[in-house]
Amino acid sequence: MKTKLRPHKVLGKRTEEGELHALCLTEGPFAGIIFSYSDVSFEEDSVNDKLRIGFEYNVHSVPYEKDGYDEEAFEKELGDFIVELLYYGLERNHLGFIDDNENRKDNLIKLDSQ
């Protein structure tokens, strides 16, 4: 069974610090929020025979209508999404956040001025 990723866009921007790769869900309660993952880690829970995924993330832009979104629900969504991304990459022997069919030049991040 192939993992199906929830609808999203892969975005990129060149900055003085280097390239920024971000994601944006295109459907659901958090559609339009631009975010990126950082510091993804794995911790073994040998007592319960589980592997826990930890991650940090940055929010780069929030549409006006999503202002005040539920951060706890958003973090759960990001956790579920990163699991999908990992399964998707493992099934294709390709781990990464950039979809092979995306053209990053057409998907530049436009940050809100704040």
Buried (B, 14 or more C-beta within 10 A) or exposed (E): EEBEEEEBBBBBBEEEEEEBBBBBBEEEEBBBBBBBBEEEEEEEEEEEEEEEEEBEBEBBBBBEEBEEBEEEEBEEBBBEBBEBBBBBBEEEEEEEBEBEEBEBEEBEBEEEEE
